Each structure stands twice: as C-alpha cells, then as structure tokens.
Amino acid sequence: MVVSMPPELDAFIHQAVAAGMFESEEAVIVAGLRLLQEREHALEELREELRPALDALDRGEGKPLDFEEIKIRGRRRLAAEGR
C-alpha cells in the first residue's frame, strides 16, 4: 500500500521515529490507525447506550427539563457538601 501524507504529518511521523517513540514509520501509522479504531469503537458503544433514550424521545416519551429545579437541587447538594 502506498499512502501520500501531507507534509506536516510526514514531518510528525519522522520526528516520532527520530525521538525513539517508534521504531519505524509503519509503526507510527499502525499506532495511529489503532487509536482511530478504538475511538470508533468507543463512539459506537456510546451510540448504543444513547439509543434507548433517543428512541424514547422519538416516541414522544421525553419530558422537558426544569432548569430552575435542577439549579435548586444542585445548590442543595453543594450546601450539604459544605461548599
């Protein structure tokens, strides 16, 4: 596989190898792709966690937030914690 890199990424890759962080340019690219893969996996997990709530909203089961009540509860909690 041949990949063209923008100059700033090419420089970053070479600097990472020169600094001893990685043993080769390929290792830098593999590490970056693994991070991207982990991020995508984490985002998919988050989407799955949010799906029931979003489905409930789509069914009209949501309720508006009462920001004044949220503030009151937060102030009470802070007062109870001595802040």
C-alpha positions in Angstrom: 0.0 0.0 0.0 1.3 3.4 -0.9 0.0 6.4 1.0 0.6 10.1 0.4 1.0 12.2 3.5 0.6 15.9 3.9 4.0 17.5 4.8 3.1 18.2 8.4 2.1 14.6 9.1 5.1 13.3 7.3 7.3 15.5 9.5 5.4 14.3 12.6 6.0 10.7 11.7 9.7 11.2 11.1 10.0 13.2 14.4 8.3 10.4 16.3 10.7 7.8 14.9 13.8 10.1 15.4 12.7 10.7 19.0 12.7 6.9 19.6 9.0 6.8 20.3 8.5 4.3 17.4 10.9 2.0 15.6 9.6 2.8 12.1 7.3 5.0 10.1 5.0 2.0 9.7 4.7 1.6 13.5 3.6 5.2 13.8 0.9 4.7 11.2 -0.3 1.4 12.8 -0.5 3.1 16.2 -2.5 6.0 14.7 -4.9 3.6 13.0 -5.3 1.6 16.2 -6.2 4.8 18.0 -8.7 5.7 15.3 -10.2 2.2 15.6 -10.5 2.5 19.4 -12.2 5.9 19.0 -14.7 4.5 16.5 -15.4 1.6 18.8 -16.0 3.9 21.8 -18.3 6.1 19.7 -20.3 3.1 18.7 -20.6 2.0 22.3 -21.8 5.5 23.2 -24.4 5.4 20.4 -25.7 2.1 21.6 -26.0 3.5 25.2 -27.9 6.5 23.9 -30.1 4.6 21.5 -32.9 3.7 24.1 -33.1 7.3 25.2 -33.2 8.6 21.6 -35.9 6.0 20.7 -37.9 7.1 23.7 -37.7 10.7 22.5 -38.8 9.7 19.1 -41.9 8.0 20.6 -42.7 11.3 22.4 -41.8 10.0 25.8 -39.4 12.8 26.7 -40.1 15.4 29.2 -38.8 19.0 29.3 -36.1 19.9 31.8 -36.9 22.2 34.6 -33.7 24.2 34.8 -34.8 26.1 37.9 -35.4 22.8 39.8 -32.0 21.5 38.6 -30.4 24.6 40.0 -32.2 24.3 43.3 -31.2 20.6 43.7 -27.6 21.5 42.8 -27.4 24.3 45.3 -28.9 22.0 48.0 -26.3 19.3 47.2 -23.4 21.8 47.3 -24.7 23.2 50.6 -24.9 19.6 52.0 -21.3 19.0 51.0 -20.3 22.3 52.7 -19.3 24.2 49.6 
